[in-house]
């Protein structure tokens, strides 16, 4: 049983899988968009998001952590100078996976993983304003002082009460 074991094995040994994802994340951050299989893209998404989060922190320790995983020094520099500052207001979700269809050779699901480009607007929670509770029944002195009731008002109230508002059901 594989309880509490996260990640896909992808039919590779551990060292091969780690090396493959190091190469993929380096290429992804360099080109900002790559095409790969669906399973690899889903695994790459979490690694790339972690690298961008390190880039957002921007301190020396996070730069060394990113450099220990990313293969090229120029890509680390690009991550910390151009990619990470784009996402300072975004709390996560820096990548998008677009399904492309099936690969002709082996019928594998292809996907394109790319960095999200649109501007992030944080959702503001609406606060419930406390409304003043009005009394249901006004005192008689207030009602009398507001407006005198005319005979026309009484007739319109009586006609609306007398008119039936019940829908008649069809009898079959």
TILO-183349 format. One record per residue (C-alpha): x, y, z; residue in one letter. Coordinates in steps of 0.02 Angstrom, whole numbers, plus 50000, padded with zeros to 5 digits. Example, Ala and Ser with C-alpha at 12.3 -4.5 7.8 and 13.67 -1.06 7.14 Angstrom:
% TILO-183349
506154977550390A;506844994750357S;
***
This chain:
% TILO-183349
500005000050000X;500595017649962X;499845026850110X;500545044450136X;501745043149989X;501475058149877X;502045060549699X;502035050149542X;503435037849506X;503265039249317X;504125022549290X;505845029249336X;507095026649475X;507215040149608X;508845047449545X;508215047849365X;506575056149419X;507455069549522X;508675073349380X;507245074149255X;506255086549360X;507795097249391X;508045098349203X;506195101549172X;506045115549301X;507615123749231X;506905123249054X;505195128849114X;505845144149205X;507005148249060X;505675147248923X;504135150549035X;503155137448937X;503515119348893X;502545104848819X;502625088048906X;501505073748958X;500035076849073X;500745067449223X;502445075949212X;501615093049198X;500585089949354X;502145085149452X;503155099549381X;501825111949435X;502175109449620X;504055110749599X;503935126549492X;502735134649615X;503965131149757X;505385139049657X;504355154649621X;503905155849806X;505765155149847X;506025169049720X;504685179549804X;505585178149971X;507125185249887X;508405182750026X;510105174550010X;509555158250089X;508105155949967X;509255160349822X;510465146649875X;509035134149895X;508415138049720X;510185137049649X;510405119849727X;508915113449625X;508985123649465X;510395118749346X;510875135549270X;511455151149360X;510655162449229X;508945154449260X;509115157449448X;509505175649411X;508005176849294X;506895168949428X;507385181549561X;507445197049450X;506025195249323X;504865180549361X;504595181849549X;504245200749554X;502765197849436X;501895187449568X;502185197749726X;500305200149756X;499795182649703X;499685170149847X;499985154849736X;499445146749574X;500825153549464X;500635140249329X;499285134449211X;499125117449128X;498265116848958X;497835099848886X;498375098048705X;497735080948657X;498585064648614X;500355062348550X;500345053248382X;501775041348420X;501245033148582X;499515040848613X;500085049348774X;499115064148844X;500075080048803X;499955096048905X;500725113148898X;501245120649063X;501495139449064X;501665153949184X;500075163649219X;500195181049145X;498585190049190X;498505202349332X;497925195549499X;496535204649588X;496255198549766X;494465194949811X;493805206049949X;492625198150072X;491035207850096X;490695212250276X;488925211750338X;488415229050394X;487405229650551X;485755237650510X;484685246650634X;483205236150683X;481605245650658X;480095241650764X;478795231350674X;477305241250739X;477385259950756X;476505268150902X;474785275050861X;475305292850896X;476695291650766X;475535284050635X;474225297450662X;475515311250651X;476285304950487X;474825306450367X;472945306750383X;472025292150301X;470795297350166X;469255288250104X;470135284249939X;471485274750033X;470175264550124X;469275260249962X;470875254349875X;471315243350024X;469575235750026X;469595232149839X;471275223749848X;470705212949992X;469095207949905X;469935202849742X;470355184349740X;472195180349720X;472045161449723X;472485152349562X;471115141249500X;471685123549467X;471165114849306X;469925101049335X;470155086449217X;
***
